[in-house]
Amino acid sequence: MTPITEVEGRRVALRNLEKVIHPATGFTKAELIHYYATTAEVMLPHLRDRAVSFLRYPDGPGGQVFFTKNVPPGTPEWVTRAEVPRSEGPARMVVVQDLASLVWAANLVAEFHTHQWVVQAPEVADRLVFDLDPGAPATVVECCEVALWLRERLAADGITAYVKTAGSKGLHLLAAVRGASSSRVTAYAKGVAVEAEGALPGLVVHRMRRELRGGKVFVDWSQNAGRKTTAAPYTLRARGVPMVSLPVEWGEVRDCRRGRELEFLAGDVGERVREFGDLMGGLLVAGGAVELPPGAGGS
């Protein structure tokens, strides 16, 4: 018999709660759902009004792992949907607007990935993102050095950057922007990444080619494209352990000296949120977004 729980007046079916999802620690599906339910206060604002792609791993990271972009079969009627543009034609995607929808989505066992725009205005980007990915033997330590350079470079254009762990090897930088298309933000981000490579030639590469990335940090600017998505703040990642893509303080970035220093598990998040609140809350402040500098990235 499938357990049914009531969340804010909605009936949500929860299946296979005893299944181990993150095998290295024995972290179960019940614990996964509990994590999302108890993190909802800080996570939901980063999901709200954004179409969600799910990277699903229902049998753990060692099983089948696949992206779900369209509304999954069996989605309850009360879960919000939105029509979003795609090159092959409009598609219907899930929008996680409330706690009940978050718990329902957690039951799918998935990473949460979002676009850099809201469904009400898909033609206008409201986020700038850089994904810093280290090529071995580089680690998050090198990512931190690059992140600090990027922070100062963006500040020179009046842009405030926030940082979170990727929940895997690297870091994500995000900033709130306004008044630009995804293509313009992408071009601006590429220009900054090229500058970073020029300023830190032994440390940064802005091209994706694997043979260029050994010992360097790939500054991925391409996730600003309108069709691309990035792991949302506070999402669990499909790893052997329940790693979280977690906002961190810039002081923690400056002080990072070891390759595994900025790794956080689901069990770490509650205490950090109680201590720091949402370290990416500044992204959500009304009026906090800034325009890109004139001429940046073209039209």
Stockholm file with secondary structure:
# STOCKHOLM 1.0

chainA/1-299         MTPITEVEGRRVALRNLEKVIHPATGFTKAELIHYYATTAEVMLPHLRDRAVSFLRYPDGPGGQVFFTKNVPPGTPEWVTRAEVPRSEGPARMVVVQDLASLVWAANLVAEFHTHQWVVQAPEVADRLVFDLDPGAPATVVECCEVALWLRERLAADGITAYVKTAGSKGLHLLAAVRGASSSRVTAYAKGVAVEAEGALPGLVVHRMRRELRGGKVFVDWSQNAGRKTTAAPYTLRARGVPMVSLPVEWGEVRDCRRGRELEFLAGDVGERVREFGDLMGGLLVAGGAVELPPGAGGS
#=GR chainA/1-299 SS CCCEEEETTEEEECCCTTCEEETTTTEEHHHHHHHHHHHHHHHHHHHTTSEEEEEECTTCTTSCCEEECSCCTTCCTTSEEEEECCTTSCEEEEECCSHHHHHHHHTTCEEEEECSSCTTCTTSEEEEEEEEEECTTCCHHHHHHHHHHHHHHHHHTTCCCEEEECSSSSEEEEEEEEEECHHHHHHHHHHHHHHHHHHSTTTEECSCCGGGCTTSEEEECGGGSTTCCEECTTCBCSSSSCBBCCEECHHHHHTCCSTTTTCCBHHHHHHHHHHHCCTTGGGGSTTCCEECCTTTTCC
#=GC SS_cons         CCCEEEETTEEEECCCTTCEEETTTTEEHHHHHHHHHHHHHHHHHHHTTSEEEEEECTTCTTSCCEEECSCCTTCCTTSEEEEECCTTSCEEEEECCSHHHHHHHHTTCEEEEECSSCTTCTTSEEEEEEEEEECTTCCHHHHHHHHHHHHHHHHHTTCCCEEEECSSSSEEEEEEEEEECHHHHHHHHHHHHHHHHHHSTTTEECSCCGGGCTTSEEEECGGGSTTCCEECTTCBCSSSSCBBCCEECHHHHHTCCSTTTTCCBHHHHHHHHHHHCCTTGGGGSTTCCEECCTTTTCC
//
